[in-house]
Amino acid sequence: MSWGAVIVAAGSGQRFGQPKQLIDIAGKPMLAWSVETFAAMPEVSTLVVTTEAEFVPSVETLVKRAASKLDTRVIVGGAERQDSVRLALVALSEGAGTGPQYAFIHDGARPMIRIEDVRRGMAVVAPGVGALLAIPVVDTIKQVNGSRKVTGTLDRAKLWAAQTPQFGMLDDLLRVHRAAQTQGIRVTDDAALLEDAGLAVIVVEGNAENFKVTVPADLARAELILRERAAV
């Protein structure tokens, strides 16, 4: 199997207060943690990172240093995450030689991803079958209307909180993203496009530490986890 990895790092960091991809965390830029993780996997042959235009030179330097043995590209992301992913998948498909058959998409703001979790997600992918990492929901989830009146309570036994990476055959992922662009469909993750296209999508249990650094308080928590790992 030949895998292509996409890391989406093109957000403006509105909730965080500034772009996050190059913020130092446990002695490295946040983005470097996931780049190094994927570069350490023999299954991964190609890496595409999306970022803001102003950060392309800095990210290129980071990626070349952290993933020197991979075929890498850094590209400018789109207006929204979905656009960035589509552009990155196109870049994967246009790689030199025989490109990867499989692909996964990861948020650059999830620096705590572990190799063993990625491999569990990879293991279930096949033509017509995608996957995503997720963890069971532990809180009770309420549905509300526009005025925040509760309209229902969901059965948390059936609910999982989606994470990344999200996995599929490269052809499948590219096809559903192109169709979504044509049809004006907007979603918040890639698995939703696979689901809407009728593909089977398998949930693979992830790790609670693989959270997304969204607000400044998350940074201290992530720093602690990564420093503890480095000390082992």
C-alpha positions in Angstrom: 0.0 0.0 0.0 1.2 3.5 -0.8 -0.4 6.2 1.2 -0.5 10.0 0.7 -1.0 12.2 3.7 -2.7 15.6 3.7 -2.2 18.0 6.6 -4.6 21.0 6.6 -2.9 24.0 8.2 -4.4 26.9 6.3 -6.8 28.2 9.0 -6.7 31.8 10.3 -7.1 30.6 13.9 -10.0 32.9 14.6 -11.0 31.1 17.8 -7.4 30.9 18.9 -6.7 34.5 18.2 -3.9 34.0 15.7 -2.8 31.4 13.1 -1.6 28.3 15.0 0.5 26.2 12.6 3.9 27.7 13.6 3.2 28.4 17.2 5.9 26.7 19.4 4.6 23.8 21.4 7.0 21.7 23.5 10.0 23.0 21.6 8.7 22.6 18.0 6.2 24.4 15.8 2.8 22.8 16.2 2.7 21.6 12.6 6.1 19.8 13.0 4.7 17.2 15.4 2.3 15.7 12.9 4.7 16.0 10.0 7.3 14.1 11.9 4.8 11.4 12.9 3.7 10.7 9.3 7.3 10.9 8.0 8.2 8.1 10.4 5.7 5.8 8.8 7.1 3.7 5.9 3.5 3.4 4.5 3.5 7.1 3.7 5.2 8.1 0.5 3.8 11.5 -0.2 2.8 14.5 2.0 0.9 17.6 1.0 0.5 20.5 3.4 -1.9 23.4 2.9 -1.2 26.7 4.5 -1.7 30.4 4.1 0.2 32.1 1.3 2.3 34.2 3.7 3.5 31.1 5.5 4.4 29.0 2.5 8.2 29.7 2.7 8.3 28.9 6.5 6.2 25.8 6.1 8.3 24.5 3.2 11.4 24.8 5.3 9.8 23.0 8.2 8.4 20.2 6.0 11.7 19.6 4.1 13.5 19.4 7.5 11.0 17.1 9.2 10.1 14.9 6.2 13.2 14.9 4.1 12.6 11.3 2.8 9.1 11.9 1.6 7.8 13.4 -1.7 6.4 16.7 -0.2 4.5 19.7 -1.5 3.3 22.8 0.3 0.4 24.6 -1.3 -1.8 27.6 -0.6 -5.1 26.5 0.9 -8.6 27.4 -0.2 -11.2 29.7 1.3 -12.5 27.0 3.6 -11.1 23.7 4.9 -13.1 21.7 2.3 -11.5 23.7 -0.5 -8.0 23.2 1.0 -8.5 19.4 1.2 -9.7 19.2 -2.4 -6.7 21.2 -3.6 -4.4 18.9 -1.6 -6.0 15.7 -3.0 -5.5 17.0 -6.5 -1.9 17.7 -5.7 -1.5 14.1 -4.5 -3.1 12.7 -7.7 -0.7 14.8 -9.8 2.5 13.6 -8.2 5.4 12.3 -10.2 5.5 8.6 -11.1 2.9 6.3 -9.6 1.1 8.2 -6.9 -0.4 6.8 -3.8 -3.6 4.7 -4.0 -4.7 5.6 -0.5 -4.9 8.9 1.4 -5.7 10.4 4.7 -6.5 13.9 5.8 -5.3 15.3 9.1 -5.8 18.6 10.9 -2.5 20.4 11.6 -4.0 21.6 14.9 -4.0 18.0 16.2 -0.3 17.5 17.1 -0.8 14.6 19.4 -1.7 12.0 16.7 -0.1 8.6 17.3 1.3 6.2 14.6 -0.6 3.2 16.1 -3.9 5.1 15.8 -3.2 6.1 12.2 -2.4 2.4 11.3 -5.7 1.2 12.8 -7.5 3.6 10.5 -5.5 2.6 7.5 -6.3 -1.1 8.1 -10.0 -0.9 7.3 -9.8 1.1 4.0 -10.7 -0.6 0.8 -12.4 0.4 -2.5 -15.7 1.9 -1.5 -14.8 1.9 2.2 -13.5 4.9 4.2 -12.7 5.4 7.8 -12.2 8.0 10.5 -10.8 8.1 14.0 -13.4 9.0 16.6 -14.0 8.6 20.3 -17.3 7.8 22.1 -19.2 10.8 23.4 -19.3 10.8 27.2 -21.6 13.8 27.7 -25.3 13.9 27.2 -26.1 15.8 24.0 -29.2 18.0 23.7 -30.8 19.2 20.5 -32.0 22.8 20.7 -33.9 25.3 18.5 -32.9 28.8 17.6 -34.0 30.1 21.0 -32.0 27.3 22.7 -35.1 25.5 23.9 -34.3 21.8 24.1 -36.1 19.8 21.4 -34.6 16.4 22.1 -32.0 14.3 23.8 -29.8 12.1 21.8 -28.7 8.6 22.7 -25.1 9.0 23.5 -24.5 5.3 23.1 -24.8 5.9 19.4 -22.7 9.0 19.2 -19.0 9.3 18.4 -16.9 12.6 18.2 -15.1 12.7 15.0 -11.3 13.2 14.8 -8.7 13.1 12.1 -7.1 11.5 10.2 -9.9 10.5 8.0 -9.1 7.8 5.4 -10.1 6.5 2.0 -8.9 5.5 -1.4 -7.5 8.5 -3.1 -9.8 8.2 -6.1 -12.8 7.9 -3.8 -11.8 11.0 -1.8 -11.0 13.1 -4.9 -14.3 12.1 -6.6 -16.5 13.1 -3.7 -14.7 16.3 -3.1 -15.0 17.3 -6.8 -18.7 16.4 -6.7 -19.3 18.5 -3.6 -17.6 21.5 -5.3 -19.8 21.0 -8.4 -23.0 20.6 -6.4 -22.2 23.3 -3.8 -22.2 20.9 -0.9 -20.4 22.1 2.2 -19.6 19.9 5.1 -17.3 20.0 8.1 -15.3 16.8 7.5 -14.3 14.5 4.7 -16.1 11.4 6.1 -19.4 13.2 5.6 -18.8 13.4 1.8 -18.0 9.7 1.6 -21.2 9.0 3.6 -23.3 11.2 1.3 -21.9 9.4 -1.7 -23.0 6.0 -0.4 -19.6 4.7 0.6 -19.3 2.7 3.8 -17.5 4.7 6.5 -16.1 2.8 9.5 -15.4 4.4 12.9 -12.1 3.4 14.3 -11.6 4.3 18.0 -9.0 7.0 18.4 -7.4 8.5 21.5 -8.7 11.3 23.7 -5.3 12.9 23.5 -5.8 13.5 19.8 -7.8 16.7 20.4 -7.8 19.8 18.3 -5.9 22.8 19.7 -8.7 25.4 19.3 -8.4 27.9 22.1 -5.3 29.1 24.1 -6.2 26.9 27.1 -5.7 23.8 24.8 -2.1 24.8 24.2 -1.0 24.3 27.7 -2.7 20.9 27.8 -1.1 19.8 24.6 2.3 21.1 25.8 2.1 18.9 28.9 1.2 15.8 26.9 3.9 16.2 24.3 6.6 16.9 26.9 5.5 13.8 28.8 5.8 11.7 25.7 9.2 13.1 24.9 10.5 12.2 28.4 9.5 8.5 28.0 
